[in-house]
Amino acid sequence: MKSVSGRDLARAVERKGWTLLRVHGSHHIYGKPGCMVRLSIPVHEHRDLKAGLLKHLMKLAELSEDDL
């Protein structure tokens, strides 16, 4: 799996129909109409997300590696 920053993941999530609900510090909270899941994506400059967190967020957002 390639490394992705929080900002890049946020852009990919927005392309899939998720909307930014609020920002709490460096965490961007996303929601999708008709979905109870909330995504909390840490956006820290240009640092990449760790592999486990990236996989978890991608699973919740129903993203594949091709979507990145």
C-alpha positions in Angstrom: 0.0 0.0 0.0 1.4 3.4 -0.9 1.8 6.1 1.7 -0.7 8.9 1.7 -1.0 12.1 3.7 -4.1 13.1 5.6 -4.7 15.9 3.1 -4.6 13.5 0.1 -7.0 11.1 1.9 -9.4 13.9 2.6 -9.4 14.9 -1.1 -10.1 11.2 -2.1 -12.9 11.0 0.5 -14.5 14.2 -0.8 -14.5 12.8 -4.4 -16.5 9.8 -3.1 -19.3 12.1 -1.8 -18.2 12.7 1.8 -18.6 16.2 3.1 -16.6 18.1 5.7 -18.7 18.5 8.8 -16.3 20.3 11.1 -12.6 20.7 12.0 -11.5 20.0 15.5 -7.8 21.0 15.8 -5.9 19.1 13.2 -8.7 16.5 12.7 -11.2 16.9 9.9 -14.5 15.2 10.5 -16.4 13.9 7.5 -19.9 12.5 7.1 -22.0 11.2 4.3 -25.8 11.5 3.9 -27.6 8.3 4.8 -24.5 6.9 6.6 -24.0 6.7 10.4 -20.2 6.5 10.0 -18.0 9.6 10.8 -14.5 9.7 9.5 -11.9 11.6 11.6 -8.9 12.2 9.3 -5.8 13.7 11.0 -4.2 16.4 8.7 -0.7 17.1 10.0 1.2 19.2 7.4 2.5 16.7 4.8 3.2 13.7 7.1 1.9 10.4 5.9 -0.7 8.4 7.7 0.4 5.2 9.3 -0.5 2.0 7.4 -3.0 0.7 10.0 -4.9 4.0 10.3 -5.0 4.4 6.5 -6.4 0.9 6.0 -9.0 1.5 8.7 -10.2 4.8 7.3 -10.3 3.4 3.8 -12.4 0.5 5.0 -14.9 2.8 6.7 -15.1 5.1 3.6 -15.3 2.1 1.3 -12.3 3.2 -0.7 -9.9 1.1 -2.7 -6.2 1.8 -3.4 -7.3 2.8 -6.9 -9.4 5.6 -5.5 -6.3 7.2 -3.9 
